[in-house]
Amino acid sequence: MLESWLAFFHIAAFVVWVVFAASQAALCRSEWLNEAALRRVLRLDRLLWVAVVLVLVSGLLRVHLGKFGAGFYWTNWLLHLKLTLFAVVLVLQALVTRRLSRWRAALPALPQAGAVRTTRVLMMVSTHLMALLPLAGAFMAQGFGATD
């Protein structure tokens, strides 16, 4: 039963992360961006990072308390692929957060359209890369990727 709960919380945290990231990208358009929309994007960014922490914590709990045990996961190439993708997505999202912090500091002035476009591209790339994370997880959950 523990495995089911761990899987549920990990998947739920991931879905929350995707929702906040996708919402942020949807709002970040120069033609829609006013001060109120920018404040929503900034709030979504904070919530997104809370979701990232929940994904990480629930994933680590699953590795250490899950049915396969830490030995299976830490020697599984799929986990390392998943962690590498996770790190790449986090770097992209950290770049977005830095840009958004600069925008917050400049309020009530709004960012230039080009800056909004490039920030949205970073958001979209990171959100699309996120889609590969559950694929590796689904294979691991079925016992694939072991190095023995």
DOKE-470223 format. One line per field, with one value per residue: residue number from 1; residue in one letter; x, y, z of N, C-alpha, C, O, CB in turn. Coordinates in Angstrom, 2 decimals. Glycine has a CB too. Example, Ala and Ser with C-alpha at 12.3 -4.5 7.8 and 13.67 -1.06 7.14 Angstrom:
BEGIN
k [1:2]
r [a:s]
n_X [13.19:12.85]
n_Y [-5.69:-2.25]
n_Z [7.80:7.08]
ca_X [12.30:13.67]
ca_Y [-4.50:-1.06]
ca_Z [7.80:7.14]
c_X [13.20:12.90]
c_Y [-3.30:0.03]
c_Z [7.80:7.87]
o_X [14.24:13.41]
o_Y [-3.32:1.14]
o_Z [8.46:8.04]
cb_X [11.31:14.08]
cb_Y [-4.47:-0.60]
cb_Z [9.05:5.72]
// end
This chain:
BEGIN
k [1:2:3:4:5:6:7:8:9:10:11:12:13:14:15:16:17:18:19:20:21:22:23:24:25:26:27:28:29:30:31:32:33:34:35:36:37:38:39:40:41:42:43:44:45:46:47:48:49:50:51:52:53:54:55:56:57:58:59:60:61:62:63:64:65:66:67:68:69:70:71:72:73:74:75:76:77:78:79:80:81:82:83:84:85:86:87:88:89:90:91:92:93:94:95:96:97:98:99:100:101:102:103:104:105:106:107:108:109:110:111:112:113:114:115:116:117:118:119:120:121:122:123:124:125:126:127:128:129:130:131:132:133:134:135:136:137:138:139:140:141:142:143:144:145:146:147:148]
r [m:l:e:s:w:l:a:f:f:h:i:a:a:f:v:v:w:v:v:f:a:a:s:q:a:a:l:c:r:s:e:w:l:n:e:a:a:l:r:r:v:l:r:l:d:r:l:l:w:v:a:v:v:l:v:l:v:s:g:l:l:r:v:h:l:g:k:f:g:a:g:f:y:w:t:n:w:l:l:h:l:k:l:t:l:f:a:v:v:l:v:l:q:a:l:v:t:r:r:l:s:r:w:r:a:a:l:p:a:l:p:q:a:g:a:v:r:t:t:r:v:l:m:m:v:s:t:h:l:m:a:l:l:p:l:a:g:a:f:m:a:q:g:f:g:a:t:d]
n_X [0.81:2.01:3.66:1.80:0.71:3.04:3.61:1.28:1.49:3.87:3.25:1.07:2.31:4.00:2.12:0.96:3.19:3.52:1.10:1.39:3.69:2.85:0.69:2.02:3.57:1.51:0.41:2.47:2.85:3.58:1.56:-0.51:0.49:0.18:0.39:-1.07:-1.25:1.46:2.04:0.56:2.00:4.41:3.53:2.77:5.29:6.52:4.86:5.36:8.00:7.60:6.17:8.18:9.94:8.26:8.01:10.66:11.11:9.06:9.88:12.40:11.56:10.16:12.21:13.73:11.91:10.31:9.02:11.08:13.46:16.35:18.77:18.12:17.12:19.22:21.19:20.09:19.97:17.93:16.94:19.06:19.04:16.54:17.04:19.00:17.56:15.71:17.43:18.26:15.81:15.34:17.47:16.76:14.33:15.25:16.63:14.45:13.18:15.09:14.93:12.27:12.46:13.96:12.09:10.12:11.42:11.51:8.93:6.50:7.01:6.88:8.27:10.16:8.84:10.47:12.01:10.03:9.19:11.53:11.77:9.41:9.92:11.97:10.41:8.62:10.32:11.39:9.03:8.19:10.31:9.87:7.90:9.15:10.03:8.06:7.96:10.39:10.07:7.79:8.75:10.72:9.07:8.04:10.14:12.21:15.49:17.42:20.78:21.78]
n_Y [-1.19:1.21:1.79:2.50:4.89:6.46:6.61:7.92:10.47:11.41:11.54:13.30:15.64:16.16:16.68:19.02:20.70:20.76:22.01:24.59:25.48:25.39:27.18:29.51:29.87:30.21:32.66:34.40:36.41:38.97:40.55:40.22:40.87:42.73:44.77:43.37:40.77:40.14:40.05:37.79:35.86:35.99:35.07:32.47:31.52:31.34:29.37:27.29:26.60:25.60:23.32:21.98:21.31:19.56:17.52:16.61:15.78:13.84:12.07:11.24:9.99:7.92:6.53:5.66:4.39:2.87:0.00:-1.27:-0.53:1.38:0.52:-0.60:1.66:3.63:2.45:2.35:3.22:4.69:6.27:8.02:9.27:10.51:12.23:13.85:15.11:16.40:18.17:19.77:20.95:22.37:24.20:25.73:26.74:28.18:30.20:31.51:32.36:34.16:36.16:36.95:37.97:40.26:41.65:42.01:43.75:45.99:46.85:49.48:49.37:47.60:44.64:44.60:43.58:41.72:40.60:39.35:37.46:35.81:34.86:33.44:31.43:30.02:29.10:27.44:25.51:24.28:23.28:21.49:19.65:18.58:16.73:14.36:13.27:11.68:9.49:8.06:7.44:5.78:3.50:2.70:2.07:-0.29:-1.96:-1.77:-0.93:-1.71:-2.49:-5.01]
n_Z [0.00:0.68:-1.49:-3.46:-2.37:-2.29:-5.04:-5.91:-4.58:-5.69:-8.44:-8.33:-7.34:-9.48:-11.51:-10.52:-10.69:-13.50:-14.22:-13.06:-14.43:-17.12:-17.01:-16.38:-18.69:-20.53:-19.76:-20.17:-22.45:-24.64:-25.74:-23.94:-21.52:-18.77:-15.81:-13.81:-14.91:-15.00:-12.28:-11.62:-13.05:-11.64:-9.13:-9.84:-10.45:-7.93:-6.76:-8.51:-7.83:-5.28:-5.94:-7.35:-5.27:-3.86:-5.77:-5.87:-3.17:-2.84:-4.81:-3.85:-1.50:-2.63:-3.89:-1.68:0.02:-1.56:-3.44:-4.87:-3.69:-2.64:-3.74:-6.26:-7.60:-7.49:-9.00:-11.45:-14.78:-15.90:-13.81:-13.49:-15.97:-15.72:-13.53:-14.67:-16.76:-15.12:-13.80:-15.99:-16.72:-14.36:-14.41:-16.66:-15.72:-13.56:-14.86:-15.98:-13.62:-12.66:-14.64:-14.25:-11.69:-12.13:-13.65:-11.72:-9.98:-11.56:-11.79:-11.72:-14.43:-17.51:-19.07:-22.17:-25.37:-26.76:-24.70:-23.25:-25.11:-25.41:-22.83:-22.59:-24.46:-23.12:-20.98:-22.37:-23.54:-21.24:-20.12:-22.09:-22.06:-19.59:-20.04:-20.68:-18.33:-16.81:-18.50:-18.26:-15.57:-15.65:-16.95:-15.11:-12.93:-13.75:-13.50:-15.32:-16.63:-14.83:-13.90:-13.65]
ca_X [0.00:2.90:4.11:0.71:0.67:4.23:3.41:0.25:1.99:4.88:2.56:0.27:3.25:4.45:1.01:0.88:4.33:3.19:0.02:1.93:4.61:2.06:-0.07:2.99:3.90:0.32:0.22:3.65:2.76:3.72:0.29:-1.40:1.18:0.03:0.93:-1.80:-0.82:2.84:1.97:0.11:3.15:5.34:2.94:2.90:6.69:6.75:4.15:6.08:9.16:7.08:5.86:9.46:10.40:7.40:8.40:11.95:10.94:8.27:10.71:13.40:10.84:9.84:13.46:14.22:10.88:9.52:9.07:12.33:14.57:17.32:19.79:17.62:16.99:20.48:22.00:19.26:20.34:16.75:16.88:20.08:18.48:15.47:17.67:19.67:16.49:15.20:18.41:18.20:14.57:15.52:18.34:15.94:13.35:15.99:16.86:13.16:12.97:15.99:14.34:11.06:12.89:14.32:10.85:9.45:12.14:11.26:7.51:5.38:7.40:6.75:9.41:10.03:8.23:11.50:12.37:8.90:9.23:12.62:11.45:8.37:10.59:12.60:9.33:8.07:11.31:11.45:7.77:8.18:11.26:9.24:7.06:9.94:10.28:7.22:8.24:11.43:9.48:6.88:9.56:11.32:8.04:7.83:11.34:13.20:16.65:18.38:22.07:22.28]
ca_Y [0.00:2.37:2.09:3.21:6.25:7.17:6.88:8.95:11.78:11.83:11.92:14.50:16.77:16.42:17.30:20.40:21.41:20.98:22.99:25.93:25.84:25.65:28.41:30.61:30.06:30.72:34.07:35.20:36.86:40.42:41.22:40.09:41.17:44.01:44.61:42.31:39.47:39.90:39.65:36.38:35.06:35.95:34.18:31.12:31.12:30.90:28.10:26.31:26.13:24.75:22.04:21.32:20.71:18.41:16.45:16.08:15.07:12.63:11.14:10.65:9.05:6.74:5.79:5.05:3.59:2.17:-1.47:-1.80:-0.20:2.37:-0.14:-0.70:2.97:4.37:1.81:2.31:4.30:5.54:7.28:9.03:10.04:11.34:13.28:14.77:15.91:17.23:19.25:20.66:21.71:23.31:25.29:26.59:27.45:29.16:31.35:32.21:33.02:35.34:37.20:37.43:38.79:41.57:42.30:42.42:44.91:47.14:47.27:49.17:49.26:46.25:44.26:44.75:42.43:40.73:39.91:38.48:36.33:34.88:34.22:32.44:30.30:29.24:28.42:26.39:24.43:23.53:22.56:20.35:18.65:17.93:15.62:13.14:12.75:10.53:8.33:7.29:6.93:4.67:2.31:2.26:1.49:-1.65:-2.74:-1.61:-0.07:-2.25:-2.76:-6.37]
ca_Z [0.00:0.74:-2.86:-4.14:-1.84:-2.76:-6.46:-6.03:-4.19:-6.66:-9.67:-8.06:-7.27:-10.84:-12.23:-10.01:-11.30:-14.91:-14.31:-12.80:-15.50:-18.33:-16.78:-16.46:-20.11:-21.23:-19.42:-20.53:-23.85:-24.60:-26.06:-22.80:-20.27:-18.07:-14.44:-13.11:-15.46:-14.56:-10.87:-11.63:-13.50:-10.51:-8.12:-10.38:-10.34:-6.54:-6.58:-9.31:-7.07:-4.20:-6.59:-7.65:-4.01:-3.59:-6.70:-5.42:-1.89:-3.07:-5.58:-2.95:-0.63:-3.43:-4.08:-0.45:0.70:-2.57:-3.49:-5.43:-2.81:-3.12:-4.57:-7.62:-8.23:-7.66:-10.04:-12.65:-15.70:-16.13:-12.75:-13.79:-17.09:-15.16:-12.72:-15.59:-17.36:-14.03:-13.60:-17.15:-16.58:-13.25:-14.86:-17.52:-14.89:-12.75:-15.75:-16.05:-12.33:-12.62:-15.49:-13.59:-10.54:-12.68:-14.02:-10.48:-9.47:-12.45:-11.77:-12.61:-15.84:-18.05:-19.92:-23.62:-26.04:-27.07:-23.45:-22.92:-26.06:-25.10:-21.55:-22.88:-25.12:-22.04:-20.27:-23.22:-23.67:-19.99:-19.95:-23.01:-21.56:-18.43:-20.51:-20.76:-16.99:-16.44:-19.35:-17.58:-14.34:-15.95:-17.22:-13.85:-12.08:-14.23:-13.26:-16.39:-16.42:-13.87:-14.53:-13.38]
c_X [0.87:3.35:3.04:0.62:1.86:4.10:2.39:0.80:3.04:4.22:1.74:1.16:3.73:3.35:0.85:1.99:4.02:2.12:0.56:2.87:3.85:1.25:0.84:3.32:2.72:0.12:1.34:3.67:2.77:2.39:-0.72:-0.81:0.94:0.52:0.24:-1.39:0.59:2.86:1.48:1.26:4.17:4.83:3.04:4.34:7.01:6.09:4.84:7.25:8.75:6.78:7.14:10.00:9.57:7.71:9.70:11.80:10.16:9.05:11.76:12.75:10.53:11.08:13.83:13.19:10.06:9.82:10.39:13.53:15.58:18.38:19.38:17.64:18.33:21.42:21.27:19.59:19.14:16.59:17.89:19.68:17.42:16.05:18.39:18.65:15.90:16.13:18.37:16.95:14.72:16.43:17.55:14.94:14.03:16.31:15.58:12.93:13.85:15.41:13.11:11.40:13.29:13.07:10.11:10.10:11.84:9.80:7.38:5.74:7.30:7.95:9.10:9.49:9.26:11.92:11.27:8.93:10.32:12.38:10.39:8.96:11.28:11.54:8.81:9.04:11.35:10.17:7.69:9.16:10.70:8.43:7.82:10.18:9.38:7.45:9.30:10.88:8.56:7.65:10.22:10.29:7.71:9.08:12.40:14.37:17.67:19.66:22.58:22.08]
c_Y [1.27:2.77:2.87:4.66:7.07:7.54:7.99:10.33:12.30:12.30:13.20:15.74:17.15:17.12:18.76:21.24:21.74:22.05:24.41:26.38:26.19:26.93:29.63:30.91:30.64:32.21:34.97:35.48:38.38:41.13:41.14:40.65:42.61:43.78:43.48:40.93:39.14:39.46:38.20:35.45:34.92:35.03:32.73:30.62:30.64:29.54:26.97:25.74:25.30:23.36:21.27:20.63:19.48:17.24:15.80:15.25:13.78:11.60:10.47:9.66:7.77:5.87:5.02:4.16:2.74:0.69:-2.03:-1.53:0.72:1.75:-0.25:0.66:3.64:3.72:1.75:3.51:5.22:6.61:8.39:9.89:11.01:12.49:14.31:15.69:16.88:18.43:20.25:21.55:22.75:24.47:26.26:27.39:28.46:30.40:32.19:32.99:34.25:36.48:37.80:38.30:40.19:42.35:42.81:43.70:46.17:47.60:48.67:49.14:47.80:45.92:44.48:43.46:41.34:39.93:38.95:37.24:35.33:34.17:33.14:31.22:29.41:28.44:27.23:25.21:23.61:22.71:21.35:19.26:17.89:16.71:14.30:12.50:11.58:9.29:7.45:6.67:5.74:3.39:1.79:1.57:0.05:-2.52:-2.63:-0.75:-0.57:-2.64:-4.16:-7.24]
c_Z [0.00:-0.67:-3.63:-3.67:-2.31:-4.23:-6.66:-5.70:-5.17:-7.96:-9.46:-7.99:-8.66:-11.65:-11.80:-10.63:-12.75:-15.06:-14.09:-13.92:-16.79:-18.19:-16.91:-17.92:-20.88:-20.97:-19.93:-22.04:-23.82:-24.87:-24.90:-21.51:-19.82:-16.65:-13.68:-13.60:-15.02:-13.10:-10.75:-12.04:-12.36:-9.40:-8.58:-10.27:-8.93:-6.29:-7.34:-8.53:-5.86:-4.77:-6.92:-6.39:-3.67:-4.51:-6.24:-4.15:-2.09:-3.88:-4.72:-1.98:-1.39:-3.67:-2.82:0.26:-0.26:-2.63:-4.02:-4.55:-3.48:-4.02:-6.02:-8.30:-8.49:-8.68:-11.37:-13.54:-15.99:-15.05:-13.05:-15.00:-16.58:-14.35:-13.59:-16.27:-16.34:-13.81:-14.75:-17.06:-15.47:-13.64:-15.73:-16.69:-13.97:-13.58:-15.87:-14.75:-12.19:-13.44:-14.82:-12.38:-11.00:-13.08:-12.79:-9.94:-10.28:-12.44:-11.22:-14.09:-16.27:-18.94:-21.39:-24.23:-26.35:-25.84:-23.04:-23.82:-25.70:-23.77:-21.75:-23.59:-24.08:-21.27:-21.08:-23.36:-22.38:-19.78:-20.88:-22.58:-20.36:-18.85:-20.59:-19.39:-16.62:-17.30:-18.70:-16.29:-14.57:-16.23:-15.95:-12.97:-12.49:-14.11:-14.34:-15.96:-15.44:-14.59:-14.26:-14.54]
o_X [0.50:3.41:3.37:0.45:1.72:4.43:2.60:0.59:3.10:4.59:1.74:0.80:3.85:3.63:0.63:1.75:4.23:2.22:0.23:2.84:4.18:1.13:0.45:3.35:2.90:-0.31:1.15:4.42:2.03:2.13:-1.68:-1.53:1.43:1.01:0.90:-1.19:0.90:3.64:1.93:1.45:4.71:5.61:3.35:4.57:7.71:6.69:4.89:7.49:9.47:7.10:7.18:10.47:10.12:7.68:9.81:12.33:10.55:8.91:11.98:13.33:10.62:11.01:14.19:13.57:9.21:10.73:10.77:14.52:15.65:18.83:20.19:18.11:18.57:22.33:21.77:19.50:19.33:16.16:17.59:19.95:17.40:15.58:18.39:18.85:15.64:15.67:18.43:17.03:14.27:16.19:17.66:14.73:13.44:16.27:15.62:12.54:13.41:15.40:12.92:10.69:12.98:12.99:9.54:9.40:11.90:9.48:8.12:4.87:7.58:8.57:7.95:9.67:8.95:12.15:11.54:8.71:10.07:12.75:10.47:8.53:11.18:11.74:8.59:8.63:11.34:10.23:7.18:8.87:11.02:8.29:7.21:10.49:9.88:7.16:9.14:11.18:8.55:7.24:10.27:10.62:7.18:9.09:13.41:14.26:18.69:19.63:23.72:22.44]
o_Y [2.27:3.96:3.80:5.56:8.23:8.66:8.89:11.28:13.50:13.34:14.08:16.79:18.33:18.07:19.64:22.37:22.87:22.90:25.32:27.54:27.16:27.70:30.65:32.07:31.46:32.94:36.18:34.86:39.00:42.19:41.90:40.87:43.56:42.69:42.72:40.01:37.98:38.58:37.47:34.39:33.84:34.29:31.85:29.44:29.63:28.66:25.84:24.53:24.39:22.35:20.05:19.49:18.47:16.08:14.58:14.14:12.73:10.40:9.26:8.62:6.67:4.65:3.84:3.28:1.96:0.19:-3.14:-2.24:0.81:2.39:-0.03:0.80:4.15:4.38:1.15:4.66:6.40:7.72:9.57:11.09:12.18:13.62:15.50:16.90:18.04:19.56:21.46:22.75:23.89:25.61:27.47:28.58:29.48:31.52:33.42:34.16:35.27:37.63:39.02:39.26:41.18:43.56:43.90:44.62:47.28:48.63:49.03:48.90:46.88:46.82:44.54:42.38:40.15:38.73:37.86:36.12:34.13:33.01:32.07:30.10:28.19:27.27:26.14:24.05:22.38:21.57:20.30:18.08:16.72:15.76:13.23:11.31:10.56:8.18:6.23:5.53:4.80:2.31:0.58:0.57:-0.72:-3.66:-3.34:0.06:0.08:-3.07:-4.48:-8.41]
o_Z [-0.61:-0.99:-4.36:-4.49:-2.69:-4.63:-7.47:-6.46:-5.45:-8.50:-10.32:-8.53:-8.98:-12.38:-12.64:-11.04:-13.19:-15.95:-14.85:-14.31:-17.46:-19.15:-17.48:-18.34:-21.78:-21.87:-20.09:-22.80:-23.05:-24.30:-24.88:-20.54:-20.43:-16.33:-12.98:-12.80:-14.71:-12.74:-9.86:-11.44:-12.15:-8.80:-7.77:-10.02:-8.76:-5.68:-6.87:-8.55:-5.46:-4.14:-6.78:-6.46:-3.24:-4.07:-6.22:-4.06:-1.57:-3.66:-4.83:-1.67:-0.84:-3.65:-2.89:1.02:0.17:-1.98:-3.66:-4.64:-4.70:-4.97:-6.92:-9.43:-9.58:-9.18:-12.33:-13.12:-16.30:-15.34:-12.86:-15.03:-16.96:-14.47:-13.28:-16.35:-16.65:-13.66:-14.52:-17.28:-15.62:-13.23:-15.57:-16.93:-13.63:-13.07:-15.87:-14.79:-11.67:-12.99:-14.82:-12.08:-10.33:-12.87:-12.80:-9.50:-9.76:-13.03:-10.30:-14.93:-15.50:-19.50:-21.81:-23.67:-26.21:-25.92:-22.54:-23.35:-25.67:-23.61:-21.16:-23.34:-24.15:-20.94:-20.53:-23.32:-22.43:-19.31:-20.50:-22.73:-20.14:-18.07:-20.57:-19.31:-16.14:-16.88:-18.61:-15.97:-13.78:-15.80:-15.72:-12.32:-11.70:-14.55:-14.27:-15.03:-15.22:-15.74:-14.61:-14.51]
cb_X [-0.93:4.13:4.44:-0.62:0.63:5.49:2.95:-0.93:2.58:5.86:1.63:-0.51:4.45:4.86:-0.31:0.96:5.62:2.73:-1.08:2.67:5.60:1.13:-0.73:4.29:4.34:-0.92:0.11:4.96:1.47:4.76:-0.32:-1.76:2.67:-1.48:0.80:-3.32:-0.91:3.70:1.03:-1.09:3.82:5.56:1.46:2.44:7.61:6.21:2.71:6.57:10.00:5.79:5.04:10.50:10.34:5.94:8.56:12.94:10.22:6.95:11.39:14.13:9.54:9.23:14.61:14.67:9.96:9.77:7.94:12.57:15.26:17.99:20.09:16.20:16.13:21.20:22.39:17.75:20.88:15.50:17.16:21.44:17.86:14.53:18.65:20.48:15.37:15.06:19.83:18.18:13.37:16.08:19.55:15.20:12.54:17.29:17.32:11.99:13.24:17.38:13.96:10.18:14.07:15.26:9.96:9.52:13.64:11.66:6.68:4.30:8.87:5.43:9.77:11.41:7.55:12.71:12.63:7.56:9.46:13.97:10.95:7.26:11.62:13.38:8.18:7.72:12.71:11.66:6.57:8.50:12.59:8.34:6.48:11.27:10.12:5.78:8.70:12.66:8.71:5.98:10.64:11.93:6.78:7.38:10.97:12.54:16.20:17.78:23.09:21.62]
cb_Y [-0.01:2.06:0.78:2.50:6.22:6.32:5.61:8.62:11.72:10.67:10.77:14.34:16.42:15.10:16.52:20.43:20.55:19.67:22.68:25.94:24.69:24.46:28.39:30.26:28.73:29.95:34.22:34.47:36.29:40.88:40.59:38.64:40.92:44.54:45.92:42.51:39.48:41.17:40.59:36.20:35.70:37.37:34.57:31.08:32.30:31.95:28.24:26.93:27.32:25.38:22.27:22.35:21.74:18.81:17.01:17.21:15.96:12.98:11.87:11.75:9.68:7.15:6.75:6.12:4.49:2.78:-1.97:-1.21:-1.47:3.05:-1.52:-1.29:3.86:4.48:0.39:2.30:3.72:4.67:6.65:8.35:9.08:10.49:12.66:13.99:15.00:16.41:18.67:19.84:20.77:22.60:24.73:25.75:26.45:28.53:30.86:31.20:32.04:34.97:36.62:36.24:38.12:41.42:41.34:41.30:44.64:46.79:46.29:50.17:49.80:46.10:42.80:45.13:42.87:41.41:40.93:39.23:36.85:35.63:35.26:33.07:30.80:30.16:29.40:26.95:25.01:24.49:23.50:20.83:19.32:18.92:15.94:13.44:13.85:10.92:8.79:8.19:8.02:5.01:2.63:3.46:2.35:-1.61:-4.15:-1.01:1.25:-3.47:-1.76:-7.00]
cb_Z [1.20:1.62:-3.61:-3.91:-0.31:-2.54:-7.20:-5.11:-2.79:-6.95:-10.15:-6.74:-6.36:-11.54:-11.99:-8.46:-11.20:-15.57:-13.28:-11.45:-15.77:-18.63:-15.39:-15.67:-20.74:-20.80:-17.92:-20.11:-24.58:-25.60:-27.31:-22.60:-20.42:-18.11:-13.66:-13.30:-17.00:-14.75:-10.07:-12.59:-14.74:-9.95:-7.84:-11.83:-10.72:-5.54:-7.04:-10.62:-6.62:-3.55:-7.86:-8.19:-2.86:-3.73:-8.14:-5.20:-0.86:-3.78:-6.72:-2.16:-0.09:-4.78:-4.47:0.50:1.47:-3.91:-4.33:-6.79:-2.34:-1.94:-4.02:-7.64:-7.36:-6.33:-9.61:-12.27:-17.01:-16.20:-11.37:-14.06:-18.16:-14.29:-11.72:-16.66:-17.93:-12.72:-13.46:-18.47:-16.28:-12.03:-15.65:-18.58:-14.07:-12.19:-17.15:-16.29:-11.18:-13.15:-16.87:-13.17:-9.81:-13.90:-14.83:-9.42:-9.46:-13.86:-10.92:-12.40:-16.07:-18.84:-19.68:-24.26:-27.33:-27.66:-22.33:-23.07:-27.47:-25.05:-20.52:-23.74:-26.16:-21.08:-19.99:-24.60:-23.98:-18.80:-20.20:-24.43:-21.18:-17.69:-21.88:-21.42:-15.98:-16.51:-20.76:-17.26:-13.65:-17.15:-18.27:-13.11:-12.14:-15.65:-13.11:-17.62:-15.99:-13.12:-14.06:-12.18]
// end
